[in-house]
């Protein structure tokens, strides 16, 4: 049984990675298992890291988190790039909607 909540382990892992003073930080599902409040904390942390000049490459399934902190979003479907652009563009991209929401949500 884990003694601490998931977000503490994520913060420790990020702190360890930042100790090396990277130019690029790769994060794979950093918000997995977190509550909404914890995701807000991790989002602010990622924005702060970006503000310090570190490029953040994020793999994440929480689209609210992704759209809230990203300048550019790349969307893969079955390993194939289907969209690349600003969050607002991605949210209305027909192929992204078709792949992840189904054809009934595709704008006419």
Secondary structure by P-SEA (a helix, b strand, c coil): cccccaaaaaaaaaaaaacccccbbbbccccccccaaaaaaaaaaaaaaaaacccccccccaaaaaaacccbbbbbccccccccccaaaaaacaaaaaaccccccccc
